[in-house]
Amino acid sequence: MKIGIVGLPNVGKSSLFNLLTRAGAAAEAYPFTTIDANHGMAVLADPVLDRLGQMLSPQKLTHARIEVIDIAGLIKDAHKGEGLGNRFLGHIRDVDLIFHVIRGFADANIPHVFETVEPCRDAEIILAELALADLEIAERRLDRQRKLPEAREEVALLERYCKLIAAGAVSLNGSYTDEEKLCLKALGLLIPRARIDVLNLPDSTSRVAAEGAYRISVGLEEGLEDFSPEERTQLRKEAGVNSAGLRGLIERARQALGLIRFYTIKGDEVRAWLIAAGSSAVQAAGTIHTDIADGFIKAEVLGATDLIQAGSWRDASASGKMKVEGKDYVMQDGDILLVKFR
């Protein structure tokens, strides 16, 4: 799974990317600092994994991660190739979820591409560019697919989509089933992708708002490293942003992607993994290694909270909490998985 960070130039995309990934990408006060996309991994905070680490004292404690891509700033008419539009649109088609960063701060040292801070206007420009790019792709594909009798269903789907986008829609808003969204996404279309609007605010109280956006101050987050968790929470509340900060943003992304965690305890490592909700035990095994899935015999499954409460695997098993499951077992969030395989 991949998250792409998009937005106008000078909204804080690269700074947010650096906070999430600790990658050290260039973040300067002029447009198009990012030309080639930067890639990094964001670590998901996990109190359950931390508790397992305290209890089991492994040599290695490995948190789950999600790939994050910092994409060049988008400007008006990017779908026509303006600015770095073509490169931008090529990179964003690789992602599963979009962090759409919207500027909500004023700073004389960081020029705004439109001079004034107006989050609603800026957000509409970005979404309009994504929609217009989609319209071009869909119309080109329709020209080809209409000639193929076997493509009737796809043609009908694309015609509906073009009509919706041409009417000004920048969200599918329940107009399509999950299966149809997957089909549209597979064709390289952008609007069907999950999106979280991220309003980047100043480090002091601000009344700037964007409906439904996750409120964060990248500038504030950059200065919180030496504060305790309780102090960080309080400072965020005083600034009028989400009290969970970066941790809350990446957790919201996990939920939007439909991912759950499972854990493995092997040798000296306790590790968290991410899989799609509804995945089977054999699919989870394949996430660990394809050989484990190929040779799958059975799985011992125990809830992480059950293990923590019991104090040991043996005591949890003795109390009946541990289950033996087959390939088709549907994984639950927080399962610990021990696979027996050939």
C-alpha positions as CSV (number, residue, x, y, z in Angstrom):
1,M,0.0,0.0,0.0
2,K,1.2,3.5,-0.9
3,I,0.2,7.0,0.3
4,G,0.9,10.0,-2.0
5,I,1.2,13.5,-0.6
6,V,-0.1,16.1,-3.0
7,G,-1.1,19.8,-3.1
8,L,-0.1,23.2,-4.4
9,P,3.5,24.3,-4.1
10,N,4.6,25.7,-0.8
11,V,1.9,24.1,1.3
12,G,4.2,21.9,3.5
13,K,4.1,18.6,1.6
14,S,7.8,17.8,1.9
15,S,8.0,18.9,5.5
16,L,5.1,16.6,6.3
17,F,6.8,13.8,4.3
18,N,10.0,14.3,6.4
19,L,8.1,14.2,9.7
20,L,6.3,11.0,8.7
21,T,9.3,9.2,7.3
22,R,12.4,10.9,8.7
23,A,13.8,10.8,5.2
24,G,15.3,14.3,5.1
25,A,13.9,15.4,1.7
26,A,14.5,19.0,0.6
27,A,11.9,21.4,1.8
28,E,12.6,25.0,0.7
29,A,10.4,28.2,0.5
30,Y,10.0,28.2,-3.3
31,P,7.9,26.2,-5.7
32,F,8.9,22.9,-7.1
33,T,11.6,22.0,-4.6
34,T,10.4,18.5,-5.2
35,I,10.9,17.5,-8.8
36,D,11.4,13.7,-8.6
37,A,9.1,12.0,-6.2
38,N,10.7,11.1,-2.8
39,H,9.9,7.7,-1.3
40,G,10.0,6.8,2.4
41,M,8.4,4.6,5.0
42,A,6.1,5.8,7.8
43,V,6.1,3.8,11.0
44,L,2.7,3.2,12.6
45,A,2.6,3.8,16.3
46,D,1.3,0.6,18.0
47,P,0.6,0.6,21.8
48,V,-0.2,-3.2,21.6
49,L,3.1,-4.0,20.0
50,D,4.9,-1.9,22.6
51,R,3.1,-3.8,25.4
52,L,4.2,-7.1,23.8
53,G,7.8,-5.8,23.7
54,Q,7.7,-4.9,27.4
55,M,6.3,-8.3,28.2
56,L,8.5,-10.5,26.0
57,S,11.7,-8.3,25.9
58,P,12.7,-9.4,22.3
59,Q,16.0,-8.2,20.8
60,K,14.0,-6.7,17.9
61,L,10.6,-5.0,17.9
62,T,9.4,-4.2,14.4
63,H,6.5,-1.8,13.8
64,A,4.3,-2.0,10.7
65,R,5.1,0.6,8.0
66,I,3.4,2.2,5.0
67,E,5.2,3.6,2.0
68,V,4.8,7.4,1.6
69,I,5.6,9.3,-1.6
70,D,6.2,13.1,-1.7
71,I,5.0,14.2,-5.1
72,A,5.8,17.5,-6.9
73,G,3.5,20.4,-6.3
74,L,0.5,20.7,-8.7
75,I,-0.6,24.0,-10.3
76,K,-3.6,25.0,-12.3
77,D,-3.7,23.3,-15.8
78,A,-1.4,20.5,-14.6
79,H,-3.6,18.1,-16.6
80,K,-2.4,19.9,-19.7
81,G,1.3,19.5,-18.6
82,E,1.7,22.9,-16.9
83,G,4.4,23.1,-14.2
84,L,5.4,19.5,-13.4
85,G,1.9,18.3,-14.2
86,N,2.7,15.2,-16.3
87,R,5.3,13.9,-13.9
88,F,3.0,14.6,-11.0
89,L,0.1,12.8,-12.5
90,G,2.2,9.8,-13.4
91,H,3.5,9.4,-9.8
92,I,0.0,9.8,-8.2
93,R,-1.4,6.9,-10.2
94,D,0.9,4.6,-8.3
95,V,-0.7,5.3,-4.9
96,D,-3.7,3.8,-3.0
97,L,-4.5,6.8,-0.8
98,I,-3.9,10.5,-1.2
99,F,-2.9,13.0,1.5
100,H,-4.2,16.3,0.0
101,V,-2.3,19.0,1.9
102,I,-4.0,22.3,2.0
103,R,-2.3,25.5,3.2
104,G,-3.9,27.2,6.2
105,F,-1.0,29.3,7.4
106,A,0.4,32.7,6.4
107,D,4.2,33.2,6.3
108,A,5.9,36.1,4.6
109,N,9.0,33.9,4.1
110,I,7.1,31.2,2.3
111,P,5.2,32.8,-0.7
112,H,1.8,31.5,-1.6
113,V,1.4,30.7,-5.3
114,F,-1.9,32.8,-5.2
115,E,-0.7,35.3,-2.6
116,T,-3.6,34.8,-0.2
117,V,-4.5,31.9,2.1
118,E,-7.8,30.5,1.0
119,P,-8.0,26.8,1.7
120,C,-11.3,26.2,-0.1
121,R,-10.1,27.8,-3.3
122,D,-6.8,25.9,-3.2
123,A,-8.5,22.6,-2.5
124,E,-10.9,23.1,-5.4
125,I,-8.0,23.7,-7.8
126,I,-6.3,20.5,-6.9
127,L,-9.4,18.4,-7.1
128,A,-10.4,20.0,-10.4
129,E,-7.0,19.1,-11.9
130,L,-7.4,15.5,-10.8
131,A,-10.9,15.3,-12.2
132,L,-9.9,16.9,-15.5
133,A,-7.0,14.5,-15.8
134,D,-9.4,11.6,-15.2
135,L,-11.8,13.0,-17.9
136,E,-9.0,13.0,-20.5
137,I,-8.0,9.4,-19.7
138,A,-11.5,8.1,-19.6
139,E,-12.5,9.7,-22.9
140,R,-9.4,8.4,-24.6
141,R,-10.1,4.9,-23.4
142,L,-13.8,5.1,-24.4
143,D,-12.8,5.9,-28.0
144,R,-10.9,2.6,-28.1
145,Q,-13.3,0.4,-26.0
146,R,-16.4,1.4,-27.9
147,K,-15.0,-0.5,-30.9
148,L,-14.9,-3.8,-28.9
149,P,-18.2,-5.7,-28.4
150,E,-16.8,-7.5,-25.3
151,A,-16.1,-4.2,-23.6
152,R,-19.8,-3.1,-23.2
153,E,-19.7,-3.2,-19.4
154,E,-16.5,-1.2,-19.2
155,V,-17.9,1.3,-21.7
156,A,-21.1,1.8,-19.7
157,L,-19.0,2.3,-16.5
158,L,-16.8,4.9,-18.2
159,E,-19.7,6.7,-19.7
160,R,-21.3,7.1,-16.3
161,Y,-18.0,8.2,-14.9
162,C,-17.4,10.8,-17.6
163,K,-20.9,12.2,-17.1
164,L,-20.3,12.5,-13.4
165,I,-16.9,14.2,-13.7
166,A,-18.1,16.6,-16.5
167,A,-20.9,17.7,-14.1
168,G,-18.2,18.9,-11.7
169,A,-18.0,15.9,-9.3
170,V,-14.7,15.5,-7.4
171,S,-15.9,12.6,-5.3
172,L,-17.8,9.4,-6.1
173,N,-20.1,9.9,-3.1
174,G,-21.6,6.5,-3.1
175,S,-22.3,6.5,-6.9
176,Y,-20.2,3.4,-7.4
177,T,-19.8,0.0,-5.8
178,D,-16.5,-1.0,-4.3
179,E,-15.9,-3.3,-7.2
180,E,-16.6,-0.5,-9.7
181,K,-14.2,1.8,-7.8
182,L,-11.5,-0.8,-8.0
183,C,-12.1,-1.2,-11.8
184,L,-11.8,2.6,-12.3
185,K,-8.7,2.8,-10.1
186,A,-7.1,0.0,-12.2
187,L,-7.6,2.1,-15.3
188,G,-5.4,4.8,-13.8
189,L,-8.1,7.2,-12.7
190,L,-7.4,9.4,-9.7
191,I,-10.7,10.5,-8.1
192,P,-11.7,6.9,-7.1
193,R,-8.7,6.7,-4.8
194,A,-9.2,7.2,-1.1
195,R,-8.3,10.7,0.0
196,I,-7.6,12.5,3.3
197,D,-7.6,16.3,3.2
198,V,-4.9,17.6,5.5
199,L,-5.1,21.3,6.6
200,N,-1.7,22.6,7.5
201,L,-2.2,25.3,10.1
202,P,0.2,27.7,12.0
203,D,1.6,26.7,15.3
204,S,-0.7,29.1,17.2
205,T,-4.5,29.2,17.4
206,S,-6.2,29.7,14.0
207,R,-9.8,30.0,12.8
208,V,-8.9,28.8,9.3
209,A,-11.0,25.8,8.4
210,A,-11.6,23.3,5.6
211,E,-14.6,21.0,6.0
212,G,-13.7,17.4,7.0
213,A,-10.0,18.1,6.9
214,Y,-7.5,16.6,9.4
215,R,-6.1,19.6,11.2
216,I,-2.4,19.6,11.8
217,S,0.5,22.1,12.2
218,V,3.6,20.9,10.5
219,G,5.6,23.8,12.0
220,L,4.4,22.8,15.5
221,E,5.2,19.1,14.9
222,E,8.7,20.0,13.9
223,G,9.4,21.5,17.3
224,L,7.8,18.8,19.5
225,E,10.6,16.2,19.7
226,D,11.9,17.2,23.1
227,F,8.4,17.4,24.7
228,S,6.7,14.5,26.6
229,P,3.6,12.9,25.0
230,E,1.4,14.7,27.5
231,E,3.0,18.1,26.7
232,R,2.7,17.4,22.9
233,T,-1.0,16.7,23.3
234,Q,-1.6,19.9,25.3
235,L,0.3,22.1,22.8
236,R,-1.7,20.7,19.9
237,K,-4.9,21.4,21.7
238,E,-3.8,25.0,22.4
239,A,-3.0,25.4,18.7
240,G,-6.5,24.1,17.7
241,V,-5.2,21.1,15.8
242,N,-5.9,17.4,16.2
243,S,-4.4,16.3,19.5
244,A,-3.1,13.0,18.0
245,G,-0.9,14.8,15.6
246,L,1.1,12.7,13.1
247,R,0.2,9.5,14.8
248,G,-3.5,10.2,14.3
249,L,-3.0,11.1,10.7
250,I,-1.2,7.8,9.8
251,E,-3.8,5.9,11.8
252,R,-6.6,7.5,9.9
253,A,-4.8,6.5,6.7
254,R,-4.6,2.8,7.9
255,Q,-8.3,2.9,8.5
256,A,-9.1,4.5,5.1
257,L,-7.0,1.8,3.4
258,G,-9.0,-0.9,5.1
259,L,-5.9,-2.4,6.8
260,I,-5.7,-4.4,10.0
261,R,-2.7,-5.5,12.1
262,F,-1.5,-8.9,13.0
263,Y,1.6,-10.0,14.9
264,T,4.2,-12.7,14.7
265,I,6.6,-13.8,17.5
266,K,9.5,-15.7,16.1
267,G,12.9,-16.1,17.7
268,D,14.1,-12.8,19.0
269,E,11.7,-10.6,17.0
270,V,8.1,-9.5,17.7
271,R,6.7,-7.9,14.5
272,A,3.5,-6.1,13.4
273,W,2.2,-6.7,9.9
274,L,-0.5,-5.0,7.8
275,I,-3.1,-6.9,5.7
276,A,-6.4,-6.0,4.1
277,A,-9.4,-6.5,6.4
278,G,-11.1,-9.8,5.5
279,S,-7.9,-11.5,4.6
280,S,-7.5,-15.2,5.3
281,A,-4.9,-16.9,7.4
282,V,-3.1,-18.2,4.3
283,Q,-3.1,-14.7,2.9
284,A,-1.5,-13.4,6.1
285,A,1.0,-16.2,5.9
286,G,1.9,-15.1,2.3
287,T,2.5,-11.6,3.6
288,I,5.2,-13.1,5.8
289,H,6.7,-15.3,3.1
290,T,5.3,-17.0,0.0
291,D,6.9,-20.3,1.0
292,I,4.9,-20.2,4.3
293,A,1.7,-19.8,2.4
294,D,2.6,-22.5,-0.1
295,G,3.3,-25.0,2.6
296,F,0.5,-23.9,5.0
297,I,-0.8,-26.7,7.2
298,K,-2.5,-24.9,10.1
299,A,-2.2,-21.8,12.2
300,E,-2.3,-21.2,15.9
301,V,-4.1,-17.9,16.5
302,L,-4.2,-15.9,19.7
303,G,-5.4,-12.3,20.3
304,A,-2.6,-10.0,21.4
305,T,-4.7,-8.5,24.2
306,D,-5.4,-12.1,25.4
307,L,-1.7,-12.8,25.5
308,I,-1.0,-9.6,27.4
309,Q,-3.7,-10.4,29.9
310,A,-2.6,-14.0,30.4
311,G,1.1,-13.1,30.7
312,S,2.4,-16.1,28.6
313,W,1.5,-18.1,25.5
314,R,1.2,-21.2,27.7
315,D,-1.3,-19.6,30.2
316,A,-3.3,-18.2,27.3
317,S,-3.5,-21.6,25.7
318,A,-4.4,-23.3,28.9
319,S,-7.3,-20.8,29.4
320,G,-8.7,-21.7,25.9
321,K,-7.9,-18.5,24.2
322,M,-5.6,-20.0,21.6
323,K,-7.3,-21.4,18.6
324,V,-6.1,-23.8,15.8
325,E,-7.3,-22.6,12.4
326,G,-7.1,-23.6,8.8
327,K,-6.4,-21.6,5.6
328,D,-9.8,-20.0,5.4
329,Y,-9.8,-18.5,8.9
330,V,-10.6,-14.7,8.6
331,M,-7.9,-12.7,10.3
332,Q,-9.0,-10.3,13.1
333,D,-7.3,-7.1,14.0
334,G,-4.8,-7.8,16.7
335,D,-4.3,-11.5,16.1
336,I,-1.0,-13.2,16.8
337,L,-0.3,-15.8,14.1
338,L,1.9,-18.9,14.4
339,V,1.9,-20.8,11.1
340,K,2.8,-24.5,10.9
341,F,4.0,-25.3,7.4
342,R,5.8,-27.8,5.3
